[in-house]
């Protein structure tokens, strides 16, 4: 070749793909001695290793050919039935699509529902991984104002015109840990129905409540107007990469075709193992142990924050919420501080977190940060919060210098 044209010409959508901020920060947490509040990783203490070892042996003993062969794109029939049975509304197993993690469900939704230039709505802030799945399809992503109770209905009404869908995480949201109230759910469901606005309801954390379960799913209120995403990662094991989509019959066939084009089917062996582990009500016995562990760790973080952080006016000190479940706590720095600038000071003190600004589709709040409390031990949480307080003091001193 004699010209200077590149050998590989990338698609326009490739330019919109960016590395995950969280994944990049996780590389920092791999350094020895770093206490990480950064990753959204379930505690490895919760993985039912003994049950999976027994399930693995049984699957290979009873149906090795079926487990190791190509399989139906829709997913393993008994597992789809289990998913349908566990959901709190009438679900036909034929509406359940097993996916390679719920992240693939987001990718399939984007491929099927989003054209270049389409308007889609998200909470403010929202799950970064969802935005990363949507962006390659070249949509116009519009943030809808949200508070501790959920979506601002007035702002939604003003922005909903011509939107393809609203993506929402009602339960123990990532990143804020907030839970949408019953009143806000009722208002959102009725408003979306009136506007003809489909909802994408993502619920990976809904089983991880601490004292009382969250209100019922949005999808249960209007099944034909919602696509529901769930995951086995937070209640069993993320390494198996299995989730599911429950879709109206009007859109299910296209999601299935997108799935077939992506990977033919999710691993049949993994699906059989999860079905084997789940039978006989195992999740009803197992999930409460996860809740108890995570609640104790959340309490430890709240206690440490109250002990280590100074009190004062909202703009003069760190503020934070008290999530009723899930894996994350949301905090906001004093006025004049930026979480991304605080991070190097924190790492120097041996603790890491995720700055909150990347979780906003637009107009991000640079003072926010996400703290995950489920992976470190109680003792590590105490030391990590103390180190964060030192880092904040050092950072504040640098701003005054």
C-alpha positions in Angstrom: 0.0 0.0 0.0 1.3 3.4 -1.0 -1.3 5.8 0.5 -1.6 6.7 4.2 -5.1 5.4 4.7 -5.5 3.2 7.8 -5.6 -0.6 7.3 -8.6 -0.8 9.7 -11.4 1.6 9.3 -13.5 1.6 12.5 -17.3 1.8 12.4 -18.7 5.2 13.6 -20.2 3.5 16.6 -16.8 2.3 17.7 -15.8 6.0 18.4 -18.6 6.2 20.9 -17.3 3.2 22.9 -15.2 4.1 25.9 -13.5 2.1 28.7 -15.5 1.6 31.9 -14.4 4.2 34.5 -15.1 1.6 37.2 -13.0 -1.1 35.5 -10.1 1.4 35.2 -10.4 2.3 38.9 -10.5 -1.4 39.8 -7.0 -1.7 38.4 -5.9 0.7 41.1 -7.5 -1.5 43.8 -5.4 -4.4 42.8 -2.4 -2.8 44.4 -1.3 -4.5 47.7 -2.9 -3.0 50.8 -5.7 -1.0 49.1 -9.1 -1.2 50.8 -11.6 -1.0 48.0 -15.0 0.6 48.3 -14.9 0.9 44.5 -16.1 -2.3 42.8 -19.7 -3.5 42.6 -18.5 -7.0 43.3 -20.6 -9.4 45.5 -18.9 -10.8 48.5 -17.2 -14.1 47.6 -18.2 -15.3 51.1 -21.8 -15.6 49.7 -20.9 -18.0 46.8 -22.5 -21.4 47.5 -19.4 -23.4 46.5 -20.5 -26.7 48.1 -23.8 -26.6 46.3 -22.2 -25.8 43.0 -19.7 -28.6 43.4 -22.5 -31.1 43.9 -24.6 -29.6 41.1 -21.6 -29.8 38.7 -21.1 -33.5 39.5 -24.8 -34.3 39.1 -25.2 -32.4 35.8 -22.2 -34.2 34.3 -23.4 -37.6 35.7 -27.0 -37.3 34.6 -26.9 -35.4 31.3 -23.3 -34.7 30.2 -24.2 -34.7 26.4 -27.0 -32.2 26.9 -25.0 -30.0 29.2 -22.0 -29.8 26.9 -23.9 -29.5 23.5 -25.3 -26.5 21.7 -28.6 -25.5 23.2 -31.8 -23.5 22.6 -31.3 -19.8 22.3 -34.2 -19.1 24.6 -32.5 -20.9 27.5 -32.8 -24.1 29.5 -36.5 -24.8 29.9 -36.6 -25.8 33.6 -34.6 -22.6 34.5 -37.0 -20.4 32.5 -39.8 -22.0 34.4 -38.1 -21.3 37.7 -37.6 -17.7 36.8 -41.2 -17.3 35.8 -42.4 -19.0 39.1 -40.3 -16.7 41.3 -41.6 -13.4 39.8 -44.6 -11.8 41.6 -46.9 -11.5 38.6 -48.2 -14.0 36.0 -45.3 -14.7 33.7 -45.4 -17.2 30.9 -42.0 -19.0 30.7 -42.1 -18.4 27.0 -41.5 -14.7 27.8 -38.3 -15.5 29.6 -35.0 -15.2 27.7 -31.8 -16.4 29.5 -29.0 -14.0 28.8 -25.2 -14.0 29.4 -25.5 -11.8 32.4 -28.1 -9.1 32.6 -25.6 -6.8 30.9 -26.3 -8.7 27.7 -30.0 -8.0 28.3 -29.2 -4.3 28.1 -27.2 -4.8 24.9 -30.1 -6.7 23.3 -32.5 -4.0 24.3 -30.3 -1.4 22.7 -29.9 -3.3 19.5 -33.7 -4.0 19.1 -35.1 -0.6 20.3 -32.6 2.1 19.5 -31.9 3.8 16.2 -29.2 6.5 15.6 -30.7 9.7 17.0 -33.4 8.0 19.0 -34.2 9.7 22.3 -33.9 7.4 25.4 -34.5 8.5 29.0 -32.4 7.5 32.0 -32.4 8.4 35.7 -30.0 11.1 37.0 -27.7 9.5 38.0 -28.0 6.0 36.4 -26.1 2.7 36.0 -22.9 3.4 34.0 -23.0 -0.1 32.3 -26.4 0.6 30.8 -25.3 3.9 29.2 -22.2 2.0 27.9 -24.6 -0.6 26.3 -26.9 2.1 24.8 -24.3 4.5 23.5 -22.9 2.4 20.5 -26.4 2.5 19.0 -26.0 6.3 18.8 -29.0 7.5 20.7 -29.7 10.9 22.3 -29.5 10.1 26.0 -31.6 12.4 28.1 -31.4 12.5 31.9 -34.6 12.8 34.0 -34.3 14.4 37.4 -34.5 12.0 40.3 -34.5 12.2 44.1 -34.5 9.7 47.0 -38.0 8.6 46.1 -37.3 8.0 42.4 -38.1 9.6 39.1 -39.4 13.2 39.1 -42.7 12.7 37.3 -43.1 16.3 36.3 -39.6 16.3 34.6 -40.4 13.0 33.0 -43.6 14.3 31.5 -41.8 17.3 30.0 -39.1 15.1 28.4 -41.0 12.0 27.4 -42.1 13.2 24.0 -40.8 10.8 21.2 -38.7 8.8 23.7 -38.2 5.2 22.9 -38.1 4.1 26.5 -37.2 5.1 30.1 -34.5 2.9 31.7 -34.9 2.7 35.5 -33.5 0.7 38.5 -36.2 1.0 41.2 -34.6 -1.1 43.9 -31.3 -0.2 45.7 -30.2 1.7 42.6 -26.7 1.6 41.3 -25.0 4.0 42.1 -27.1 5.7 44.7 -28.6 2.8 46.7 -32.0 4.6 46.6 -35.3 2.7 46.4 -38.3 4.1 44.5 -41.2 4.7 46.8 -44.6 3.0 46.3 -46.2 6.3 45.6 -43.6 7.2 42.9 -43.9 3.7 41.4 -47.7 4.1 41.1 -47.3 7.6 39.5 -44.6 6.4 37.1 -46.5 3.4 36.0 -49.7 5.3 35.3 -47.8 8.3 33.7 -45.8 6.0 31.4 -49.0 4.2 30.3 -50.7 7.5 29.6 -47.7 8.7 27.6 -47.2 5.4 25.7 -43.7 5.3 27.1 -42.1 1.8 27.5 -40.1 1.1 30.7 -37.0 -0.9 30.9 -36.9 -2.1 34.5 -33.5 -3.4 35.7 -33.6 -5.3 39.0 -30.3 -7.0 39.9 -30.4 -6.0 43.6 -34.1 -6.4 44.5 -33.7 -9.5 46.6 -31.0 -7.8 48.8 -33.3 -5.9 51.1 -32.3 -5.6 54.8 -35.4 -5.1 56.9 -38.4 -5.0 54.5 -38.8 -5.9 50.9 -39.1 -3.1 48.3 -42.5 -2.3 46.7 -43.7 -4.5 43.8 -42.1 -4.3 40.4 -43.2 -1.7 37.8 -43.5 -4.5 35.3 -46.2 -6.2 37.4 -48.4 -3.1 37.0 -48.1 -3.0 33.2 -46.5 -6.2 31.8 -47.1 -5.2 28.2 -45.4 -1.9 28.7 -42.3 -3.1 30.3 -39.2 -5.2 29.7 -37.8 -6.6 33.0 -34.2 -7.6 33.5 -32.8 -9.8 36.3 -29.6 -11.5 37.3 -28.3 -14.5 39.1 -24.9 -12.7 39.8 -25.9 -11.0 43.0 -27.7 -14.0 44.6 -25.5 -16.9 43.4 -22.3 -16.2 41.5 -21.3 -13.6 38.9 -18.7 -15.8 37.3 -21.3 -17.9 35.7 -22.5 -14.9 33.7 -26.2 -15.6 33.7 -29.2 -13.3 33.8 -32.6 -13.1 32.2 -35.1 -10.8 30.3 -38.8 -11.0 30.6 -40.3 -9.3 27.6 -43.8 -8.7 26.2 -44.7 -11.1 23.4 -44.7 -8.2 20.9 -40.9 -7.6 21.3 -39.6 -11.0 22.6 -39.0 -12.5 19.1 -36.7 -9.7 18.1 -34.7 -9.9 21.4 -34.3 -13.6 20.7 -33.0 -12.9 17.2 -30.5 -10.4 18.6 -29.5 -13.0 21.1 -29.0 -15.6 18.4 -26.8 -13.2 16.4 -24.7 -12.3 19.5 -23.8 -15.7 20.9 -26.3 -18.4 19.8 -27.1 -19.2 23.5 -25.8 -18.7 27.0 -23.8 -21.6 28.4 -26.1 -24.6 28.8 -23.8 -26.2 31.4 -24.0 -23.1 33.6 -27.8 -22.9 33.2 -28.2 -26.5 34.3 -26.0 -26.0 37.3 -28.0 -23.0 38.4 -31.3 -24.8 37.9 -29.9 -27.7 40.0 -28.8 -25.4 42.8 -32.1 -23.5 42.8 -34.4 -26.4 43.0 -36.0 -27.3 46.3 -36.1 -23.7 47.4 -32.4 -23.1 47.9 -32.6 -19.4 47.2 -35.2 -18.9 50.0 -32.6 -20.3 52.4 -29.5 -18.8 50.9 -30.5 -15.1 50.1 -31.3 -14.3 53.8 -27.7 -15.1 54.7 -26.5 -12.6 52.1 -28.9 -9.9 53.4 -27.7 -10.4 57.0 -24.0 -10.1 55.9 -24.6 -7.0 53.8 -26.7 -5.3 56.4 -23.9 -5.8 59.0 -21.4 -4.3 56.6 -23.7 -1.4 55.7 -24.2 -0.7 59.4 -20.4 -0.8 59.9 -19.9 1.8 57.1 -22.7 4.1 58.5 -21.2 3.9 62.0 -17.7 4.6 60.7 -18.8 7.6 58.6 -20.7 9.0 61.6 -17.6 8.6 63.8 -14.9 9.8 61.4 -16.6 12.6 59.4 -17.2 16.0 60.9 -20.7 17.3 61.2 -21.9 20.6 59.8 -24.0 22.3 57.1 -24.7 20.2 54.0 -22.2 22.1 51.8 -19.4 22.1 54.4 -19.1 18.4 55.2 -19.5 15.0 53.6 -23.1 13.9 53.5 -24.4 10.4 52.7 -27.6 8.3 52.6 -28.5 5.0 54.4 -29.6 2.5 51.8 -32.3 0.0 52.8 -30.6 -2.8 50.8 -28.3 -3.6 47.9 -24.6 -2.9 47.8 -23.9 0.8 47.5 -24.0 4.0 49.6 -24.0 7.5 47.9 -22.1 10.4 49.3 -21.4 14.0 48.5 -18.3 16.1 49.2 -18.2 19.6 50.7 -18.6 22.5 48.3 -15.4 23.2 46.3 -14.2 19.5 46.3 -14.3 17.1 43.4 -14.4 13.3 43.9 -12.0 12.7 40.9 -9.4 15.0 42.5 -9.9 13.4 46.0 -9.3 9.9 44.6 -5.4 10.2 44.3 -5.3 11.4 47.9 -7.5 8.4 49.0 -5.3 5.9 47.1 -2.3 7.4 48.8 -4.0 6.6 52.2 -4.8 3.1 51.0 -8.5 3.4 50.1 -10.4 3.6 46.8 -13.9 4.6 45.7 -15.7 5.4 42.5 -16.3 9.1 41.6 -20.0 9.7 40.9 -19.8 12.1 38.0 -19.5 9.3 35.3 -22.9 7.9 36.4 -24.7 10.9 35.0 -25.6 10.9 31.3 -25.2 14.7 31.3 -24.5 17.5 33.8 -22.8 15.2 36.3 -22.3 16.2 39.9 -18.5 16.2 40.5 -18.9 16.2 44.3 -20.6 12.8 44.4 -19.0 9.4 45.0 -20.1 5.8 45.3 -19.0 3.6 48.2 -19.5 -0.2 48.1 -19.7 -1.9 51.5 -20.2 -5.5 50.6 -16.7 -6.7 49.7 -14.5 -5.4 52.6 -14.7 -6.8 56.1 -16.1 -4.8 59.0 -12.5 -4.1 60.2 -11.5 -3.0 56.7 -14.5 -0.7 56.4 -13.5 0.9 59.7 -9.9 1.4 58.5 -11.0 2.5 55.1 -13.4 5.2 56.2 -10.8 6.5 58.6 -8.3 6.6 55.7 -10.9 8.4 53.6 -11.3 11.1 56.3 -7.5 11.6 56.3 -7.5 11.9 52.6 -10.3 14.5 52.6 -8.4 16.6 55.2 -5.2 16.4 53.1 -7.1 17.3 49.9 -8.8 20.2 51.7 -5.4 21.5 52.9 -4.1 21.4 49.3 -7.0 23.5 48.2 -6.2 26.1 50.9 -2.5 26.2 50.1 
